[in-house]
Amino acid sequence: MYPENEPRHGGFGEMVFAGVAIALICYLAFAALQGEHGLFSMLRVEADEARLQEQLSDLQAERATLENKTGRLSIDGLDPDLLDEQARKVLGLARPDEIIVR
């Protein structure tokens, strides 16, 4: 059918090679987007990092507030008003001339 000196074009082997190459490219593209270290995972990790940084700053502010309160309750810097407020809250006490609103 073909003369011996003329090269063949096409054929089953070339189609198999093209199919395997396309499948490999599709797999690598999928892994680059959806894989464990892919683009979508990176975006999710960055969003988690931003959320955790915000949570960290909130906790640091809360810690600073608590450190300030405990510092004012220590013996060196005793704040009488804060001590009175905390004692009333814990013990549930009030003076006779005060009105309690709940």
C-alpha positions, 0 to 999 in steps of 0.5 A: 500500500505505501512505498517503502521509501515514503514515511508513514504518518499517523498510526495507532502508536502516535495516537496512544502517545498523544492520548497519554501526553494529554492525560498527563498534562490534565493530571498535572494541571489538576494537581497544580490547582486542586492538589495538596500543595496546589493553588486553591490550597495556598489560597485557603492557607492564606485566608486561614493565616489572615483569620488567625492573625486577626484572632491573635491581635484580638487575644493580645489586646485582651491579654493587655487589658487583663494584665492592666487589671491584674497590675492595678490589683497587685499590692504595688499599684492597688487601685481602691476603686477597682478593688471595691468593684471586684469585691462587690461583684464577687461577694454580691454586696452593696452599701445601704444607700445604693440602688442595684439595677440588674 
